């Protein structure tokens, strides 16, 4: 779930006719807690990058706000 949310954050173009794909190069996840609720919410954002790769961070919470996991990743754009 973290991998998908961080990948989508870096590949978002805003135009449904112009899709951008990527491949995960590295993925680091730190599991911090167990969910107290029944739903999970993944959030990802791009933190940097260049022409062919980008870096992203993400977090996974439940509906109570409990931080379940956080992660970082490096992705390569697929051209």
C-alpha positions in Angstrom: 0.0 0.0 0.0 2.9 2.4 0.8 4.7 1.4 -2.4 1.6 2.2 -4.5 0.8 5.5 -2.9 4.4 6.8 -3.2 4.6 5.6 -6.8 1.3 7.3 -7.7 2.5 10.5 -6.1 5.5 10.7 -8.4 3.7 9.5 -11.5 0.7 11.8 -11.3 0.4 13.9 -14.4 -3.1 15.4 -13.9 -4.0 14.4 -17.5 -5.8 11.0 -17.9 -4.6 10.9 -21.6 -0.9 11.2 -20.5 -0.1 8.3 -18.3 3.4 8.0 -16.6 4.6 4.6 -15.3 7.4 3.9 -12.9 9.3 1.0 -11.3 10.3 0.7 -7.7 14.1 0.6 -7.3 14.2 0.6 -3.4 11.6 0.5 -0.7 12.2 1.0 3.0 9.3 0.5 5.5 9.3 1.0 9.2 6.3 -0.6 11.0 5.5 1.4 14.0 2.1 0.2 15.4 -0.9 -2.0 14.9 -4.1 -0.5 13.6 -6.7 0.4 16.2 -9.4 1.0 13.6 -10.7 -0.9 10.7 -9.7 1.2 7.7 -6.2 2.1 6.5 -5.3 5.4 4.8 -2.1 5.6 2.7 -0.5 9.0 1.9 2.5 9.5 -0.4 4.4 12.5 -1.7 7.3 13.1 -4.0 10.3 14.6 -2.2 12.7 15.1 -5.1 14.2 13.6 -8.2 15.3 14.3 -11.7 14.7 13.3 -15.3 14.7 9.5 -14.8 14.3 8.9 -11.1 12.3 10.3 -8.2 12.2 10.0 -4.4 9.1 9.7 -2.3 7.9 9.4 1.3 4.7 8.0 2.6 2.8 7.1 5.7 0.0 4.7 6.6 -2.5 5.5 9.3 -5.9 4.2 10.3 -9.1 6.2 10.8 -8.3 7.0 14.4 -5.1 8.7 13.3 -2.8 6.0 14.6 0.5 6.0 12.6 0.9 2.4 11.5 4.0 2.6 9.2 6.1 5.1 7.3 8.4 4.6 4.3 10.8 6.0 1.7 11.4 4.8 -1.8 13.3 5.5 -5.0 11.5 5.0 -8.3 12.6 5.1 -12.0 10.3 6.5 -14.6 9.4 4.0 -17.4 9.5 5.7 -20.7 
